Amino acid sequence: MKENPLAKRLHPIYKDVVIVGNGPSGLSMSYVLAGRALTYNGRSHPDAILDAALRSTLQKDAVITESDLSSLAQCVESRGGSTPLGHLLDHLVRPGADAGLRLPPVVDWSDHPTRSLSHVVIGKGPPGGTWKKMDGRTMTLSLSSWMELPGLPLHESEVGKKERVTAEGVRVATSTIADYYQEYVHKMGLQKYQRRGIVTSVAEYDDADDVENDKKINWVIEGRDLHGRKFRYLSKYVVLACGTNDSPNRLGVPGERLPWVHHSTKDLDEFLRRQNPSKEDGPVLVVGSGLSAGDGVLCVRSHGATAFHIYRGKQGLSRWLPLTAYPEYLSVHELMTGAATCPTYRGTGSLRLARCHNGANGRRLVTLESSEGNSEVLEVSAVAILVGSAADLSFLPRDDLGLQKGAVDPRSNPLDISLTTHQLNRLANCYGVGPLAGDMFVRHILGGVVAAATHIQKTIRGIN
Ligand SMILES: Cc1cc2nc3c(=O)[nH]c(=O)nc-3n(C[C@H](O)[C@H](O)[C@H](O)COP(=O)(O)OP(=O)(O)OC[C@H]3O[C@@H](n4cnc5c(N)ncnc54)[C@H](O)[C@@H]3O)c2cc1C
């Protein structure tokens, strides 16, 4: 009898590790699981305490995970926004970077094929994660050299050469980083591990389902590919590398789902390109007090349109960044605080958006309310609600994630993980990396990646 092709497609595929998410965290994880390790090269580290600790615990050319990374991490002063290992690895890869030094790393990547594990990286969009969804004209907050993934300096990549990125590092357009991450997958031979699709369920494997299970399967991972076809993986380990930007926050006001109400700067930019609204169409209403809203204002003004900006508080953008280093955000901050004025910007901290609605003759209207309860109706060409975003982990039971009430937040509400292994404390064989686990910035992702990969590799080899 002929085999049903559909049944063949749905047949589960076994992998040692399934990685959910193909942003910087998922790609770095794949690079390490493909059989790479970090070795100590014996160069001096400018931090004398760390330098001494490295020399006393590691031989030159030793794989660094042969030493206890958690105790090494105690040598570096911890900071908010990253895990101790995230901070340590950043110090090893970019010695003295925070002090403005540009020194070569004290660790190097080397190939260790015996450490490689079968794995798949599943991502909703093209490799690069959230960077593929940004308005490519906005600039990175970080220097380009802090955005690099293991093994490929940005200035040595084709993208970096084309954009004339220097080794010292400069702020670059986010599109440069998105292109670099895409190139990274090809250059590092990681294409074969990539799969496009959305993971819809990660469930513990029920042994009773399969009496022939000789692979010690722990997880069943299900999802759909781009064509809506279902897929199913069985694995020993799952790594959550989904980032915290998948679901734009919503205000929950009536009319928020109207097609002219946007929730990302990229969508707003595409709208403005398509529609090129005139003054008569009304301003673009931008809602939000953070950097995304700042990006929204900059986007509107770059198209020659007028921004009507409503936000909370009187601080402008100063609480987010040292603004002198970020002239574009400084310009928005000055408009918000009244230190500067401009005919294409009007801002207020005393109104809130109550409703978006269609008026007669296709007019787009918003109702704004003051704290005293007065309301006014304004005609707009579009609305951009830019009030942050959250992770979407609906494919796992929330109780297992060890979260406090509310959404995952890298600073205040990360996944409950072991800081030594990045394994979830309430879910064995499941790991969290990147912002989900408390490492907000790309430069800090590597610590969790190395910790998780090493723990998985050692567990498989029976070393733990
Ligand atoms: C506007 C903005 C500017 C930023 N600027 C900087 C900066 O200058 N420097 C810096 O270091 N950091 C910056 N960051 C933070 C940076 O984006 C993150 O640190 C980094 O992208 C995290 O990488 P990640 O791989 O963990 O997550 P992400 O980059 O978010 O990638 C995760 C991917 O997983 C996918 N995914 C999620 N759920 C599923 C699922 N169920 N199935 C399949 N795929 C799924 C998502 O769609 C996403 O593509 C910025 C963030 C934003 C929003």
The ligand as an SDF file (V2000), in Angstrom:
LIG
                    3D

 53 58  0  0  0  0  0  0  0  0999 V2000
   13.1820   48.7390   19.3450 C   0  0  0  0  0  0  0  0  0  0  0  0
   14.2410   47.8890   19.9940 C   0  0  0  0  0  0  0  0  0  0  0  0
   15.5650   48.2900   19.9490 C   0  0  0  0  0  0  0  0  0  0  0  0
   16.5560   47.5150   20.5410 C   0  0  0  0  0  0  0  0  0  0  0  0
   17.8480   47.9330   20.4830 N   0  0  0  0  0  0  0  0  0  0  0  0
   18.8240   47.1700   21.0220 C   0  0  0  0  0  0  0  0  0  0  0  0
   20.1950   47.5570   20.9360 C   0  0  0  0  0  0  0  0  0  0  0  0
   20.5460   48.5940   20.3850 O   0  0  0  0  0  0  0  0  0  0  0  0
   21.1270   46.7330   21.4890 N   0  0  0  0  0  0  0  0  0  0  0  0
   20.8010   45.5430   22.0800 C   0  0  0  0  0  0  0  0  0  0  0  0
   21.7020   44.8330   22.5200 O   0  0  0  0  0  0  0  0  0  0  0  0
   19.5110   45.1600   22.1870 N   0  0  0  0  0  0  0  0  0  0  0  0
   18.5240   45.9380   21.6840 C   0  0  0  0  0  0  0  0  0  0  0  0
   17.2260   45.5480   21.7910 N   0  0  0  0  0  0  0  0  0  0  0  0
   16.9360   44.2920   22.5030 C   0  0  0  0  0  0  0  0  0  0  0  0
   17.1940   43.1200   21.5520 C   0  0  0  0  0  0  0  0  0  0  0  0
   16.2640   43.1960   20.5240 O   0  0  0  0  0  0  0  0  0  0  0  0
   17.1150   41.8110   22.2640 C   0  0  0  0  0  0  0  0  0  0  0  0
   18.0870   41.7670   23.2820 O   0  0  0  0  0  0  0  0  0  0  0  0
   17.3950   40.6160   21.3320 C   0  0  0  0  0  0  0  0  0  0  0  0
   16.7390   40.7320   20.1000 O   0  0  0  0  0  0  0  0  0  0  0  0
   16.9540   39.3700   22.0390 C   0  0  0  0  0  0  0  0  0  0  0  0
   17.1740   38.2740   21.2090 O   0  0  0  0  0  0  0  0  0  0  0  0
   16.2770   36.9620   21.3200 P   0  0  0  0  0  0  0  0  0  0  0  0
   16.7750   36.0520   20.2670 O   0  0  0  0  0  0  0  0  0  0  0  0
   16.2680   36.4770   22.7100 O   0  0  0  0  0  0  0  0  0  0  0  0
   14.7980   37.4500   21.0130 O   0  0  0  0  0  0  0  0  0  0  0  0
   14.1720   38.0770   19.7020 P   0  0  0  0  0  0  0  0  0  0  0  0
   15.1470   38.8900   18.9510 O   0  0  0  0  0  0  0  0  0  0  0  0
   12.9190   38.7370   20.1520 O   0  0  0  0  0  0  0  0  0  0  0  0
   13.8180   36.8260   18.7800 O   0  0  0  0  0  0  0  0  0  0  0  0
   12.9350   35.8300   19.1980 C   0  0  0  0  0  0  0  0  0  0  0  0
   12.2260   35.2810   17.9930 C   0  0  0  0  0  0  0  0  0  0  0  0
   11.4640   34.1430   18.3990 O   0  0  0  0  0  0  0  0  0  0  0  0
   10.2530   34.1470   17.7090 C   0  0  0  0  0  0  0  0  0  0  0  0
    9.2360   33.3810   18.4300 N   0  0  0  0  0  0  0  0  0  0  0  0
    8.5990   33.7250   19.5780 C   0  0  0  0  0  0  0  0  0  0  0  0
    7.6850   32.7980   19.8960 N   0  0  0  0  0  0  0  0  0  0  0  0
    7.7500   31.8470   18.9400 C   0  0  0  0  0  0  0  0  0  0  0  0
    7.0290   30.6480   18.7030 C   0  0  0  0  0  0  0  0  0  0  0  0
    6.0540   30.2410   19.5250 N   0  0  0  0  0  0  0  0  0  0  0  0
    7.3410   29.9140   17.6100 N   0  0  0  0  0  0  0  0  0  0  0  0
    8.3240   30.3180   16.7690 C   0  0  0  0  0  0  0  0  0  0  0  0
    9.0320   31.4560   16.9400 N   0  0  0  0  0  0  0  0  0  0  0  0
    8.7410   32.2080   18.0060 C   0  0  0  0  0  0  0  0  0  0  0  0
    9.8850   35.6140   17.6570 C   0  0  0  0  0  0  0  0  0  0  0  0
    8.9300   35.8490   16.6470 O   0  0  0  0  0  0  0  0  0  0  0  0
   11.2260   36.2560   17.3810 C   0  0  0  0  0  0  0  0  0  0  0  0
   11.4220   36.3660   16.0090 O   0  0  0  0  0  0  0  0  0  0  0  0
   16.2150   46.3100   21.1990 C   0  0  0  0  0  0  0  0  0  0  0  0
   14.8800   45.8890   21.2310 C   0  0  0  0  0  0  0  0  0  0  0  0
   13.8990   46.6670   20.6350 C   0  0  0  0  0  0  0  0  0  0  0  0
   12.4720   46.1960   20.6760 C   0  0  0  0  0  0  0  0  0  0  0  0
  1  2  1  0
  2  3  1  0
  2 52  2  0
  3  4  2  0
  4  5  1  0
  4 50  1  0
  5  6  2  0
  6  7  1  0
  6 13  1  0
  7  8  2  0
  7  9  1  0
  9 10  1  0
 10 11  2  0
 10 12  1  0
 12 13  2  0
 13 14  1  0
 14 15  1  0
 14 50  1  0
 15 16  1  0
 16 17  1  0
 16 18  1  0
 18 19  1  0
 18 20  1  0
 20 21  1  0
 20 22  1  0
 22 23  1  0
 23 24  1  0
 24 25  2  0
 24 26  1  0
 24 27  1  0
 27 28  1  0
 28 29  2  0
 28 30  1  0
 28 31  1  0
 31 32  1  0
 32 33  1  0
 33 34  1  0
 33 48  1  0
 34 35  1  0
 35 36  1  0
 35 46  1  0
 36 37  1  0
 36 45  1  0
 37 38  2  0
 38 39  1  0
 39 40  1  0
 39 45  2  0
 40 41  1  0
 40 42  2  0
 42 43  1  0
 43 44  2  0
 44 45  1  0
 46 47  1  0
 46 48  1  0
 48 49  1  0
 50 51  2  0
 51 52  1  0
 52 53  1  0
M  END
$$$$
